[in-house]
Amino acid sequence: MAVIGDVLNVEVGQGFSTRRQAHEAGVHRPLQAGICGTKKAGAESIVVSGGYKDDEDYGDVIVYTGHGGQDSSGNQVSDQSLDDSGNAALVTSYLEGLPVRVLRGYQGGAPYAPAAGYRYDGLYRVTSYGSKLGIDGFLIWQFRLEAYDDAHTPQAAQQPELPPTPATPESAAVTGSESPGRITSTVQRIVRSSAVKRQVKAWHGNRCQICDLRIDVPGGSYSEGAHIRALGSPHNGPDTSGNVLCLCPNCHVMLDAGAIVIEDNLTVIRGGEPAGTLRTDPRHTIDLECVRHHRERWRQ
């Protein structure tokens, strides 16, 4: 059974002599694969252990090379694919804003690697991913993972530095580059998905209920689960499917800011004018009390 997030009775920084011990503790279930997860559920965990030449480890930031295309000597001999189950799992974690457990191994001599065995280093989020030609000349997929703001990141004996961004003097004109480097990449704003939001988005196939837009990206599609009546004080909306819409980022922002409201008959009002009808699904019953609360909140 997939467990996304923290594992009971396991502390950040806890060591394991072998991968089997980490498996038995539920931190990283596979005994060999570096990525645990599926496209449907997302990535539960990864192991950072120097298995790919293109990996980069900066402690609270990891550039993690996806799975596939290696021979028994660790050389990349073919292109990687997002159809690989591990890579597809990391794409889902990115699209859904799901946390990923990170286990570091002693192999490879990286600055943040433990001296021996394996160490659980907490939860990271996938903040971007992209493809490029790797060191061995084949297409690889890389995922940037960042530790959560409140996470305790390990100390390194020798502190590696993130690749610098060249500074531009304030007085200098920005002229650009005749031949910039290229990498296919995808970046989203971080929106954590609850199980309820994921269910609503699945019912609607990640297609916006207001504008009908579906955002397709390499390896999947993206949408956001938007609460109609905000959670928490002072609105105290319920975290139920009836209070959640599947929206594109633009419509989500407009709903949250009152630029879009919805009538009881599900007519969408944008900028004070009717702009179509909210698309529905038989499995998804909209809570009209939440619709009214949102409308009254933004009544001019």
C-alpha positions as CSV (number, residue, x, y, z in Angstrom):
1,M,0.0,0.0,0.0
2,A,1.4,3.4,-1.0
3,V,2.2,5.8,1.8
4,I,2.8,9.3,0.8
5,G,4.6,11.6,3.3
6,D,6.0,10.7,6.7
7,V,6.2,7.2,8.0
8,L,5.2,6.4,11.6
9,N,8.0,5.9,14.1
10,V,10.8,7.1,11.7
11,E,12.6,10.3,12.5
12,V,14.5,12.6,10.1
13,G,18.2,11.7,10.3
14,Q,17.5,8.1,11.3
15,G,20.1,5.6,9.9
16,F,19.8,2.2,8.4
17,S,22.6,-0.3,7.9
18,T,21.1,-1.8,4.8
19,R,18.3,-1.1,2.3
20,R,16.4,-4.0,3.7
21,Q,16.2,-2.2,7.0
22,A,14.9,0.9,5.3
23,H,12.4,-1.4,3.5
24,E,11.2,-3.0,6.7
25,A,10.8,0.5,8.3
26,G,8.6,1.5,5.3
27,V,10.9,4.4,4.3
28,H,11.8,3.0,0.9
29,R,10.1,-0.2,0.0
30,P,12.1,-1.5,-3.1
31,L,15.3,-3.3,-2.4
32,Q,16.9,-2.2,-5.7
33,A,14.9,0.4,-7.5
34,G,15.8,4.0,-6.7
35,I,12.2,5.3,-7.1
36,C,9.2,3.9,-5.3
37,G,5.8,4.8,-6.7
38,T,3.3,4.7,-9.6
39,K,1.9,7.2,-12.0
40,K,-1.5,6.9,-10.3
41,A,-0.3,7.4,-6.7
42,G,2.8,9.5,-7.2
43,A,6.3,8.8,-5.8
44,E,6.6,7.6,-2.3
45,S,10.3,7.8,-2.0
46,I,13.7,8.0,-3.8
47,V,17.2,6.9,-2.9
48,V,20.1,9.3,-3.6
49,S,23.1,7.1,-3.9
50,G,25.3,8.2,-6.8
51,G,23.7,5.8,-9.2
52,Y,23.5,8.3,-12.1
53,K,26.4,10.5,-13.3
54,D,24.2,13.5,-13.9
55,D,22.8,13.7,-10.3
56,E,23.5,16.8,-8.3
57,D,23.1,17.0,-4.5
58,Y,23.1,20.4,-2.7
59,G,21.5,19.3,0.5
60,D,18.2,21.1,0.5
61,V,18.1,21.0,-3.3
62,I,18.6,17.7,-5.3
63,V,18.7,17.4,-9.1
64,Y,17.7,13.8,-9.4
65,T,18.1,11.8,-12.7
66,G,15.2,9.6,-13.6
67,H,15.3,5.9,-14.1
68,G,16.2,3.9,-17.2
69,G,18.6,3.5,-20.0
70,Q,21.7,2.3,-18.0
71,D,23.8,-0.8,-18.5
72,S,25.2,-2.9,-15.7
73,S,28.3,-0.7,-15.4
74,G,26.2,2.5,-14.8
75,N,26.7,4.0,-18.2
76,Q,23.7,5.6,-20.0
77,V,23.2,3.6,-23.2
78,S,19.7,4.6,-24.3
79,D,17.2,7.4,-23.8
80,Q,15.0,7.6,-20.7
81,S,11.2,7.9,-21.0
82,L,8.5,9.4,-18.9
83,D,6.6,6.2,-19.5
84,D,8.9,4.5,-17.0
85,S,6.8,3.9,-13.9
86,G,9.3,5.6,-11.6
87,N,9.7,8.7,-13.8
88,A,5.9,8.8,-14.2
89,A,5.5,8.7,-10.4
90,L,7.7,11.7,-10.0
91,V,5.8,13.6,-12.6
92,T,2.6,12.9,-10.7
93,S,4.2,14.1,-7.5
94,Y,5.1,17.4,-9.3
95,L,1.6,17.9,-10.8
96,E,-0.2,17.1,-7.5
97,G,2.3,18.8,-5.2
98,L,2.9,15.6,-3.2
99,P,5.8,15.2,-0.8
100,V,8.5,12.6,-1.5
101,R,10.6,10.9,1.1
102,V,14.4,11.1,0.5
103,L,16.8,8.4,1.6
104,R,20.5,9.1,1.0
105,G,23.1,6.2,0.6
106,Y,26.8,6.2,1.3
107,Q,27.7,5.4,-2.3
108,G,29.2,7.9,-4.7
109,G,31.0,10.0,-2.1
110,A,28.6,13.0,-2.4
111,P,29.0,15.7,0.2
112,Y,25.7,15.0,1.9
113,A,26.0,11.2,1.8
114,P,26.2,9.3,5.1
115,A,29.6,7.8,6.0
116,A,28.0,4.3,6.0
117,G,24.6,2.7,5.2
118,Y,21.6,4.9,4.5
119,R,19.9,7.9,6.2
120,Y,16.4,9.2,6.0
121,D,16.6,12.9,5.2
122,G,12.9,13.9,5.3
123,L,10.3,15.2,2.8
124,Y,11.1,17.0,-0.4
125,R,8.8,18.4,-3.1
126,V,9.3,18.2,-6.8
127,T,9.4,21.8,-8.0
128,S,10.3,21.3,-11.7
129,Y,11.4,18.6,-14.2
130,G,12.9,18.6,-17.7
131,S,14.9,16.7,-20.3
132,K,18.4,17.1,-21.6
133,L,21.3,15.2,-23.1
134,G,23.2,13.6,-20.3
135,I,26.9,13.2,-19.8
136,D,26.9,10.0,-21.9
137,G,25.0,11.7,-24.8
138,F,21.5,10.2,-24.3
139,L,18.3,11.9,-23.3
140,I,17.7,11.9,-19.6
141,W,14.9,13.3,-17.4
142,Q,15.8,15.2,-14.3
143,F,13.7,16.3,-11.4
144,R,14.5,19.2,-9.1
145,L,13.5,18.4,-5.5
146,E,13.6,21.0,-2.7
147,A,13.3,20.3,1.0
148,Y,10.3,21.8,2.7
149,D,10.9,25.2,4.5
150,D,10.7,23.6,8.0
151,A,12.8,20.6,7.1
152,H,16.2,19.9,8.8
153,T,18.7,19.4,6.0
154,P,21.9,17.4,6.6
155,Q,25.3,19.0,7.1
156,A,28.1,18.4,4.6
157,A,31.8,18.2,5.3
158,Q,32.4,20.3,2.2
159,Q,29.6,22.6,1.2
160,P,28.7,22.4,-2.5
161,E,27.3,25.5,-4.0
162,L,24.3,25.8,-6.3
163,P,25.2,26.8,-9.8
164,P,25.5,30.6,-9.8
165,T,23.3,32.9,-11.7
166,P,25.4,35.5,-13.4
167,A,24.8,39.0,-11.9
168,T,23.9,41.9,-14.2
169,P,25.0,45.4,-13.1
170,E,22.0,47.6,-12.6
171,S,23.4,50.1,-15.2
172,A,24.0,47.4,-17.8
173,A,21.6,46.8,-20.7
174,V,20.2,43.2,-20.9
175,T,21.3,42.0,-24.4
176,G,20.5,38.3,-24.1
177,S,22.4,35.5,-25.8
178,E,22.9,34.5,-29.4
179,S,23.0,30.8,-28.6
180,P,21.4,30.1,-25.2
181,G,21.5,26.7,-23.7
182,R,18.3,24.7,-24.0
183,I,16.5,22.4,-21.7
184,T,12.8,21.2,-22.0
185,S,11.3,22.1,-18.6
186,T,8.1,22.5,-16.8
187,V,7.5,24.6,-13.7
188,Q,4.3,25.1,-11.7
189,R,3.3,27.1,-8.6
190,I,3.1,24.8,-5.6
191,V,-0.5,23.8,-4.8
192,R,-0.7,20.8,-2.4
193,S,-3.5,18.3,-3.4
194,S,-5.6,16.6,-0.7
195,A,-7.3,13.3,-1.4
196,V,-10.5,15.2,-1.9
197,K,-9.0,17.5,-4.5
198,R,-7.4,14.6,-6.3
199,Q,-10.7,12.8,-6.5
200,V,-12.5,15.9,-8.0
201,K,-9.7,16.4,-10.5
202,A,-9.8,12.8,-11.6
203,W,-13.6,13.0,-12.1
204,H,-13.1,15.9,-14.5
205,G,-10.0,14.5,-16.2
206,N,-8.0,17.7,-15.2
207,R,-10.3,19.8,-17.4
208,C,-11.4,23.2,-16.0
209,Q,-15.1,23.2,-15.1
210,I,-15.3,26.9,-16.0
211,C,-13.3,27.5,-19.2
212,D,-12.9,23.8,-20.2
213,L,-9.1,24.2,-20.5
214,R,-6.9,21.1,-19.9
215,I,-3.2,21.8,-19.5
216,D,-1.2,19.0,-21.0
217,V,2.5,18.7,-20.1
218,P,5.1,15.9,-20.7
219,G,3.9,12.9,-18.8
220,G,0.5,14.1,-17.8
221,S,-1.9,17.0,-17.3
222,Y,-2.4,19.7,-14.7
223,S,-5.3,21.3,-12.9
224,E,-6.0,22.7,-9.5
225,G,-8.5,21.8,-6.9
226,A,-10.2,25.0,-5.7
227,H,-12.3,25.3,-2.6
228,I,-15.5,27.3,-3.3
229,R,-15.9,28.3,0.4
230,A,-12.5,28.8,1.9
231,L,-11.3,26.5,4.6
232,G,-10.4,27.8,8.1
233,S,-11.6,30.9,9.9
234,P,-13.5,33.1,9.2
235,H,-15.2,31.1,6.3
236,N,-14.9,27.5,7.8
237,G,-15.7,25.7,4.6
238,P,-15.9,21.9,4.6
239,D,-13.1,19.8,2.9
240,T,-15.6,17.9,0.9
241,S,-15.9,17.2,-2.8
242,G,-19.0,19.4,-3.0
243,N,-16.9,22.3,-2.0
244,V,-14.2,21.7,-4.5
245,L,-14.0,22.6,-8.2
246,C,-11.5,21.4,-10.8
247,L,-10.1,24.6,-12.3
248,C,-7.2,25.8,-14.4
249,P,-4.8,28.2,-12.6
250,N,-6.4,31.3,-14.2
251,C,-9.9,30.5,-13.2
252,H,-8.7,29.4,-9.7
253,V,-7.2,32.8,-9.1
254,M,-10.3,34.6,-10.4
255,L,-12.6,32.5,-8.2
256,D,-10.5,33.1,-5.1
257,A,-10.4,36.9,-5.8
258,G,-14.1,37.2,-6.5
259,A,-13.7,38.0,-10.2
260,I,-15.8,34.8,-10.8
261,V,-18.9,33.9,-8.8
262,I,-21.5,31.2,-9.5
263,E,-25.3,31.4,-9.4
264,D,-27.4,28.7,-7.8
265,N,-28.3,27.5,-11.3
266,L,-24.5,27.1,-11.9
267,T,-24.3,30.1,-14.3
268,V,-20.8,31.5,-14.1
269,I,-20.6,35.2,-13.6
270,R,-17.3,36.8,-14.7
271,G,-16.8,40.5,-14.4
272,G,-20.5,41.0,-13.6
273,E,-21.6,39.3,-16.8
274,P,-22.8,35.7,-17.5
275,A,-20.0,33.6,-19.0
276,G,-21.5,30.2,-19.5
277,T,-22.5,27.4,-17.1
278,L,-20.3,25.4,-14.8
279,R,-19.6,22.0,-16.3
280,T,-20.6,19.2,-14.0
281,D,-20.2,15.4,-13.7
282,P,-22.9,13.0,-12.3
283,R,-20.4,11.9,-9.6
284,H,-19.7,15.4,-8.5
285,T,-22.6,17.2,-6.7
286,I,-21.9,20.9,-6.0
287,D,-22.7,22.1,-2.5
288,L,-24.9,25.1,-3.2
289,E,-24.6,26.4,0.4
290,C,-20.9,26.9,-0.3
291,V,-21.7,28.5,-3.7
292,R,-24.0,31.0,-1.9
293,H,-21.4,31.7,0.8
294,H,-18.8,32.5,-1.8
295,R,-21.2,34.7,-3.8
296,E,-22.3,36.7,-0.7
297,R,-18.7,37.2,0.3
298,W,-17.9,38.9,-3.0
299,R,-21.3,40.7,-3.5
300,Q,-20.6,44.3,-4.7
